[in-house]
């Protein structure tokens, strides 16, 4: 596997050029999810984007048990899951915070490598995340080492340029 250094990370932050986005894996049986994650790690994949169905988190947590230091996890602040594990978007601070704490618990970890502001496609999306305190919360989590890096996802170049 080829790896690349994170430009503003530390020397140990080398990411596989192939990562695994877990968006479509949520309906897969949990034993298969665990096997997929273990096989990916065994083959050198070390980056996992956790924007996925809620039912995926616990199996991923079990699959990375004892190997947490080998993988990089990315979660999305603003992607939330209902009681059935179904994905949705949210711009409510308490719900976003509750979801993040639940994600940490399900993954059996006390930190994530990347905290992403989720789907910031309009200026209003970014304004709202600032207004409700999510960006400040992310910065606080970064200061505490609970989130190692802050990022965002967007489908709108002008909004992405504004955030940068």
N, C-alpha and C positions, 0 to 999 in steps of 0.2 A: 504494500500500500504506500502511496505517496502521501506525504504530509506537508502542510504549510504552517508557517509561524503566524500567529495572530499579530498584526502590525503594532498594536499598542498593548500587547499582553506580555506576560513574563516568558522566560526562556522555555519553560515546561509546557506552554500552551501551543502544542502542535496538533493541528486538526487534519483528519483524513480528508483527501480531496473528494471523497464520496461520503455523504452523510445520509442519514435516514430520517425522512419526514414521515411522521406517523399518522397523518391525516386520514388515511383510508383504512387503517388497520383495526379500527374500533369494533367491528363486528366479527373479528377473527376470534376463535376460541382462545381462552387465556393461556392454555398450555402451549399453543402455537405462537402466541405473542412472545412468551418467554423464550421459546426455542429460537425464534427469529432474532431477537435481541442478542442472545448468547452467541449465535452463529455470526452475526454482524461483528460483534466484538472480537470473536476468535479470528475473523478475517481482516481485522485492522480498522474497521469502521468505529469511530469514537465520537461522532457528533450526532445527536438525536434531537430533533425538533418535536416538542411535546404538544403542538397544537393539534389535538386529537380528541377522540371521544373519551369521556371521563373513565370509562371502564378499562382503558389502556394503562392508566397510571400504576395501579398496584402490580400488574404483571411485569411492567418495566422495572419497578422497584425491586421485585424479587430477582429479576434477571441480572440486575447490576449489583446485587448484594455481594459484598466482598471485592467488588471491582469498581466501586464508585470513582476512585481516583484515576481510573483509566478512561472515563467517558466525560463528555461535555453535554450538559442538558440545557435546552433553551425552552423557556415557558413564555407565554404571551399574556400580559396584563391587559385584560379586557375580553379575552376569550374565557367564557364561563360554561359550566356544565350544570344541567338541572339534576333533579333526584334520580332520573333514569340514565344519567351520563350523557345526555344529548348536548351537543355543542351549540353555543350561541354567542352573541356579542353583548357587551354590557358597558355602560358608562356610569355605574354606580360604585362609589368608592368602597363601601362596606362589602358589597358583593365581590368586587375584584380582590379585596384583601382576604376575605373568607376563602375564595377560590384558591388563591396562592398558598395560604396556610394548609388547605386541604391537599394541594398538589405536593407540597413538601412531605406531608404525612404519608400520602399514598406511595411516594417514591422512596420513602425511608431515608431521607437525606435532610441535612440542615442547611443546604445551600444549593443554588443553581448557578450555572456559569453565565447564562444570558437571561436577562429580563427584558422582554420586548414589549413596547407599547403596541398594542394589537390593532392592525388595520386602520392606520391613521391616514385616511384617504382624502379628507376635506380639512380645510383650515379649522372648521368648527370642531372636528374630532380632536385635534391637538389642543385647541383652546379649552375644550371641556375637560380633557385629561389633566390639564394644568389647574383649571378652576376647582375641580373636585379633589385635587391633592395627590393624584396618582404619580405624577412625575416627582414630586417631593418625596413621596413614599419610596419610590424606586431609588432615589438618591440616598435616602436614609438607609435602606437595605444594603446598598453598595458600600456605604461607610462602615456598616457593621460586618461586611463580608458575607452576607446572606445571598446577595446577588453580586456576582463578580464583574459583570459588564452590562451596560445598558444599551439597548438598541431599539429599533422600531421596524414595523412593516408598513409599507404604503404601496399603493398602486398609482400614485399621482406624483409625477416628478416635481411639480412646483411646491407641493406640500413637503416632500422629502427634502428639497433644497432649503426650505424654511427651517425645518427641524435641525438639519445639519448646521 
